[in-house]
Amino acid sequence: MNLETKNLTYEYDAGTTQAVRAVDDISISIPSGQFVGIVGHTGSGKTTFVQLLDGLLKPSSGSVYLDGEDINEKKYDRKSMRAAMGIVFQYPEYQLFETTVLKDVCFGPLNMGLSQDEATKYAKEALLKLGMQEDSYGASPFELSGGQKRRVAIAGVLAMNPKILILDEPTAGLDPEGRDEVLGLLKKLNESGMTVILVSHSMEDVAKYVGRIIVINDGKVFLDGDGKEVFSHVKQLEEIGLAAPEVAYLMQAVHDAGIPVSTNITTVEEAASEILLKFQT
């Protein structure tokens, strides 16, 4: 499913002296199957933007289109949109509430009107996709590790079979192993055809996993491109309180020390290959 915005704008406290324009005239298109990273400093408008994409907020002006249909039109079938677009909030494990893992993941499909058998089927499929084995289905979700809780929370959204998955800082609070675990799973979901939109403050994460990065600043699109293109604007990023991945600065330092390595590097894996190549030649 294709997602598009035209002149999308949102103001908090509109019409008052306290009005703040959090999203300011954004027009973008996200084709089906992309893995998109939305980045920006705290208060940049990125979270408000994705809440507009998912229909949780209604724009002050402008439009959001899902496969060409305006999701905020009165006649639009919002129930079908809810089935097509899933959103995972920051610290989603705080929303876990059922007595077992399987019951928690079944909640969304049951709420959509599916039978218990159908809900169980989709819940088990989602849990398996996220690497949760059957021996965990009867366990209390509150007894799981942080990374496992995050998986269960994401599975609860996946069980509703969305075509588009939006995640707001899904790795917040996780240790490095848990973060890579969750992001690796999102990468696999994208490779299976799902559109994934990831809100993150981590440049390392978006450089390693996403295919397209949209940088938002003061409610506007500041940069939009792949990792190498976006991170070539290091000075501009630093001016708005962001930075390139640390490995990019490392490769620049190596180059400045007289070793002719490429400075167009954004991941540790790329850096290792480049350095190894230079020492072999």
Secondary structure, DSSP 8 states (H G I E B T S, - for coil): --EEEEEEEEEETTTSTT-EEEEEEEEEEE-TT-EEEEE--TTSSHHHHHHHHTTSS--SEEEEEETTEETTSTTS-HHHHHHHEEEE-SSGGGG--SSSHHHHHHHHHHHTT--HHHHHHHHHHHHHHTT--GGGTTS-GGGS-HHHHHHHHHHHHHTT--SEEEEESTTTT--HHHHHHHHHHHHHHHHTT-EEEEEES-HHHHHHH-SEEEEEETTEEEEEE-HHHHTT-HHHHHHTT----HHHHHHHHHHHTT----S---SHHHHHHHHHHHHH-
